[in-house]
Amino acid sequence: MLGKGVVGGGGGTKAPKPSFVSYVRPEEIHTNEKEVTEKEVTLHLLPGEQLLCEASTVLKYVQEDSCQHGVYGRLVCTDFKIAFLGDDESALDNDETQFKNKVIGENDITLHCVDQIYGVFDEKKKTLFGQLKKYPEKLIIHCKDLRVFQFCLRYTKEEEVKRIVSGIIHHTQAPKLLKRLFLFSYATAAQNNTVTDPKNHTVMFDTLKDWCWELERTKGNVKYKAVSVNEGYKVCERLPAYFVVPTPLPEENVQRFQGHGIPIWCWSCHNGSALLKMSALPKEQDDGILQIQKSFLDGIYKTIHRPPYEIVKTEDLSSNFLSLQEIQTAYSKFKQLFLIDNSTEFWDTDIKWFSLLESSSWLDIIRRCLKKAIEITECMEAQNMNVLLLEENASDLCCLISSLVQLMMDPHCRTRIGFQSLIQKEWVTGGHCFLDRCNHLRQNDKEEVPVFLLFLDCVWQLVHQHPPAFEFTETYLTVLSDSLYIPIFSTFFFNSPHQKDTNMGREGQDTQSKPLNLLTVWDWSVQFEPKAQMLLKNPLYVEKPKLDKGPRKGMRFKAQNFSPTESTKERAVMHQRQLSLPLTQSKSSPKRGFFREETDHLIKNLLGKRISKLINSSDELQDNFREFYDSWHSKSTDYHGLLLPHIEGPEIKVWAQRYLRWIPEAQILGGGQVATMRKLLEMMEEVQSLQEKIDERHHSQQAPQAEAPCLLRNSARLSSLFPFALLQRHSSKPILPTSGWKALGDEDDLAKREDECVDLGDV
């Protein structure tokens, strides 16, 4: 009543200033209102999973509630996860609104997913590690998937607090041995329960046949051959057992230099140009060995460089592109924007959020990766050049750039099976150090660099800009990024195929024990029910016309007009924050010019002056790049041909679904992409219905009705961050943020408005 008087502004009397001060904490009021009666919620354990420690009467705070209310329950720690078993767990069990993961629950955190652990002592937040002399009254866990959990331990028994806090710190922060990972416990216990998806045709590239198939698919078998010289990893433990090299290359040279300095084939373009990668030769001090290495590399370049038809361009990614340190530093700053403890912290950073985003340089790094991939694409597509990617171990940036180039040039890689096969070929078999880069063993934090996550973010930019070109959705990419930290899949848990085969018993000396059979992440039925898997498949994907039976043709054809896809570019509701760089042209530093050419530097003491002459000058490449880039974007898009992203500032955006999904304030209630998708599906169903009526009139067989995700039927109950954030979970109403109040007037004016409440409506 008092608030209405102030808003009306007609009265002459001032509202009295409230003077009541409460010295009781909100959670204490909450406890007094409710006698804590914990229900016995069952803890579901996977095969091989063991309970290590637990604590009862733990209060899990509701993140968006500034009053710090929450849910009581048990906090448990196993050798696989940290789990909170709340009293209201059954209330969330609704099949209609849940995108459930069968392995990880909503309140589960795998031990590998824990990023940092903090304790609150007398309202002060401190990082927890090692042995503790004093135990916190509040536990805060920051996760690598950007979830934030807060647990109040004030009402828990002291002995249980010590046990659960010490257990969580030890099992998430202490260095581990590879064989002690839960991956092996699960594989041993679930030997007879291995699930295989008969529909999964992902090429694993672990046999010679797989490589021969890829050579035939890309028409690379004319100039390149698959070799088995490293079978049993006799030559090099970092290389896969099978790979592809230029046909004239003698296999004894592979053995001679233990796989270093060998051009490994990645992919062939329709015009015959190829993408290759090569690890650098070790730097030897002996002049004689240096001369042998130089002669060897000279012969290699003669093999793949045959003027005037085939020219090789070398991209030294180790010296004139991104460094791993840059990626690590940028992501460390970037992720802090989304690890929000409460609503107050969210709104406090709102006014400077964009400047923090820009200063992190994460979006700039994404742009640079896409730009480098376009440069290489231009060399292969327009200039018919072979491109050789050079890196110290050819297992980080080589994987990233080669994958992006293939995604832009090969429509097969934009199907779900093709994309999964691409990751198997370039990342898993290609020897990306997932164990070190994800820091699964917690042995060296400096080695933890999110290179694969950077790749997925670059892929999302393409998916976001060209939705009809991809068979998979952004939700697919999001759950794929989450799967990095689920230790029941072997896909992302080893540094090399050799390390995987050795530890699975395939290459070991113990022949009596049966080799372990580990799951792959590509069997999505392990994590999701069929209904949930529907959200991984893009209903707007434009399939290749059946009339075009040619496997690889150089000619471009224009896609049919597809009006629903055009509306995907139009935002139903504008987000309250800009998720891209500013529309105004930003000032480019001399080191990070937007269309600046990265100068090509070769290791001259290894490659010699003759090789450096093969590299185009920076000015020439700059002109070629701009002409190629602008020319492509001026034409209509062929979704089954070459696909280039926009890389101007406003076009590089924040991947909202992955980074903002756990922040309620960042949602568009009942709007955003989910609202757009619902309208598109309704249009598609209407077209399908009309087609069925036409078929009936012609007495033909009724066409099967395309299924649409039933979770989108009532999109008014959902939010823009669906399927991870749901409307019905939020009990609080959105209020005007603190920054908004500051804009309304000075402190004296605010004192007159203390009882004024700005209500934006029910959610």
RABEL-V261308 format. One record per run of one state. SS is the DSSP state (a for helix, b for strand, c for the rest). FROM is the first residue (numbers start at 0). LEN is the number of residues. If there is no record, write none. Layout:
BEGIN
SS FROM LEN
SS FROM LEN
END
This chain:
BEGIN
c 0 1
a 1 7
c 8 17
a 25 8
c 33 17
b 50 11
c 61 8
b 69 9
c 78 2
b 80 6
c 86 2
a 88 4
c 92 15
b 107 3
a 110 3
b 113 8
c 121 2
b 123 4
c 127 10
b 137 6
c 143 4
b 147 5
c 152 5
a 157 16
c 173 4
a 177 3
c 180 1
a 181 8
c 189 1
a 190 3
c 193 14
a 207 11
c 218 1
a 219 3
c 222 1
b 223 4
c 227 3
a 230 3
c 233 9
b 242 4
c 246 4
a 250 6
c 256 7
b 263 5
c 268 5
b 273 6
c 279 7
a 286 18
c 304 1
b 305 1
c 306 3
b 309 7
c 316 7
a 323 12
c 335 7
a 342 6
c 348 1
a 349 11
c 360 1
a 361 20
c 381 3
b 384 7
c 391 5
a 396 13
c 409 1
a 410 4
c 414 1
a 415 13
c 428 5
a 433 4
c 437 7
a 444 3
c 447 3
a 450 15
c 465 1
a 466 3
c 469 2
b 471 1
c 472 1
a 473 12
c 485 3
b 488 1
c 489 7
a 496 7
c 503 15
b 518 1
c 519 4
a 523 3
c 526 3
a 529 7
b 536 1
c 537 25
a 562 5
c 567 12
b 579 1
c 580 23
a 603 9
c 612 5
a 617 16
c 633 15
a 648 3
c 651 1
b 652 1
c 653 2
a 655 4
c 659 4
a 663 3
c 666 2
b 668 1
c 669 3
a 672 25
c 697 12
a 709 3
c 712 2
a 714 3
b 717 2
c 719 6
b 725 1
a 726 3
c 729 8
a 737 5
c 742 4
a 746 6
c 752 11
END
